[in-house]
Amino acid sequence: MNVEFTDDELVEALTVIINRIADEAGLSDRDRAMLKRWRSGKMKLGSDDMDDFVRKANEDLARSFATRAKSQIRRPDWV
């Protein structure tokens, strides 16, 4: 099975996560603004940092699927 995240999906997910962290972590206004500036500056669609994030996220997802498939093969049927 080949499942991959698209750039758009991960940009949206990162935006939601960063906004939630900024709102609920009890950060100061300055820290919250710095976090949001980082996301909008460095992690924008098409940037090198975002491309690396997408590549690594997809590698981790593929590794997770491979590990799960291996463990299902090794597990006895009666468990």
VOVO-694191 format. One record per residue (C-alpha): residue in one letter; x, y, z. Coordinates in nm, 3 decimals, decimal comma. Last residue first. Layout:
<recs>
("A" (X Y Z))
...
</recs>
This chain:
<recs>
("V" (-0,384 -1,429 1,911))
("W" (-0,478 -1,753 1,734))
("D" (-0,345 -1,643 1,395))
("P" (0,014 -1,609 1,514))
("R" (0,177 -1,266 1,481))
("R" (0,484 -1,262 1,254))
("I" (0,300 -1,142 0,942))
("Q" (0,107 -0,879 1,136))
("S" (0,433 -0,745 1,284))
("K" (0,584 -0,711 0,937))
("A" (0,283 -0,519 0,802))
("R" (0,288 -0,282 1,099))
("T" (0,658 -0,213 1,051))
("A" (0,611 -0,147 0,679))
("F" (0,316 0,086 0,743))
("S" (0,517 0,281 1,002))
("R" (0,818 0,304 0,770))
("A" (0,594 0,442 0,493))
("L" (0,448 0,702 0,731))
("D" (0,794 0,801 0,854))
("E" (0,919 0,841 0,496))
("N" (0,610 1,048 0,410))
("A" (0,667 1,277 0,707))
("K" (1,036 1,310 0,618))
("R" (0,962 1,411 0,258))
("V" (0,688 1,655 0,361))
("F" (0,913 1,817 0,625))
("D" (1,204 1,842 0,381))
("D" (0,977 2,012 0,125))
("M" (0,852 2,247 0,398))
("D" (1,208 2,347 0,490))
("D" (1,302 2,397 0,125))
("S" (1,004 2,629 0,073))
("G" (0,731 2,534 -0,176))
("L" (0,437 2,587 0,058))
("K" (0,530 2,795 0,360))
("M" (0,718 2,649 0,654))
("K" (0,990 2,910 0,692))
("G" (0,793 3,232 0,692))
("S" (0,432 3,147 0,784))
("R" (0,532 2,885 1,038))
("W" (0,815 3,090 1,187))
("R" (0,593 3,400 1,203))
("K" (0,328 3,195 1,388))
("L" (0,584 3,079 1,645))
("M" (0,724 3,431 1,689))
("A" (0,374 3,574 1,737))
("R" (0,297 3,315 2,007))
("D" (0,630 3,386 2,174))
("R" (0,564 3,762 2,183))
("D" (0,206 3,720 2,303))
("S" (0,330 3,499 2,584))
("L" (0,270 3,129 2,556))
("G" (0,006 2,953 2,765))
("A" (0,017 2,641 2,551))
("E" (-0,343 2,666 2,432))
("D" (-0,350 2,935 2,163))
("A" (-0,002 2,900 2,015))
("I" (-0,015 2,522 2,034))
("R" (-0,354 2,522 1,861))
("N" (-0,233 2,760 1,591))
("I" (0,080 2,550 1,536))
("I" (-0,122 2,228 1,508))
("V" (-0,381 2,373 1,269))
("T" (-0,117 2,532 1,047))
("L" (0,092 2,214 1,045))
("A" (-0,210 2,010 0,936))
("E" (-0,294 2,259 0,660))
("V" (0,066 2,265 0,532))
("L" (0,075 1,885 0,558))
("E" (-0,234 1,838 0,345))
("D" (-0,120 2,094 0,087))
("D" (0,220 1,928 0,043))
("T" (0,051 1,595 -0,022))
("F" (0,068 1,309 0,224))
("E" (0,156 0,969 0,089))
("V" (-0,007 0,627 0,095))
("N" (0,140 0,337 -0,100))
("M" (0,000 0,000 0,000))
</recs>
